[in-house]
Amino acid sequence: MVPVLKVSLWGEVKIISNNPFAVGSQLIIYNAEGQLLLQHLLPGGQYQTQISIANLSPASYIAVIATGNENKFRTKLMIMK
């Protein structure tokens, strides 16, 4: 599973995966200083979900998708308004 994150102009991030999300998978977003800003449980068995990030200011963030089997996928997330 290599998930794809797509950020909309309406303050949402859409996560799409080739495989269903494992039970216990979650999206975690950190700021540049490493502070945890958002932790959201992904719907197990689903292939995609949308999560509001409207409360995040324009900046660079680290998005981590942690699966139930200890795999972690990291990517840079840039929010511009």
N, C-alpha and C positions, 0 to 999 in steps of 0.2 A: 504494500500500500504506500504510494507516494501521493499524499493529498495535495490539492491545489487550493490556494487561498485567493479569492477575488474580492476586492474592496469596492463597494458601490459608492456613488456620490451621495447616497442617502444615509450614510453612517452605519452601514452593515458590512460584515465580512461573510462571504459565502465559502464554505468549505466543501470541496467535492473530492470523492475518493473512488478509485476503481474497485475497491473491496469495501464491504460494509464495515462501519466503525465497530470495533470490539467493545463489549460491555466494559465500562470503566474508563473509556478513552475521554480525554479532555483537551480543550484549547486553553493554553496559558499564555498570557501576554505580560512581558516585562518591559520597563522603560530602560533607557540607556544606562542607568545606574544599577540595574539589576533588581529593582523593586518590583514585586508582584503587583500588577494592576488589575488583572482580570483572570478569573478561573471559571471555566464553563464546561459542564459535563456534556459530552456529545451523545446523541441518541444511538444506543447500541442497535446494530442490525440495519441502520440507515446508511445511505451512500452520500447524502449531502444534508447540510443544515445551514441556517443563517443565524448570525449572532450580532446584536447591536454593539457597535463601538462608538456610538454618537457622543459619549461622554469623554472620549480621548481627544486631547488637543493635537494640533498638527505637530508631528515629530516623527522620529524613527523609533521603532519598537522591535523587540524580538518576540516572534510568535513561535510557540512550541506546541506541537500536537503529541501528547503522550498517550500511547495505546495501552490497553489492559495487559499486554504481554511485555511491558518494559521498553518497547521501542519508542524512540523519540525522534521527531522530525522538527528541525529548526529552520526558520527563515526570517529574513528582515522584512518588517512591515512598515511602510512609509505612509503616513496620513498627511494629506495636503488639502487645504480648503481654500 
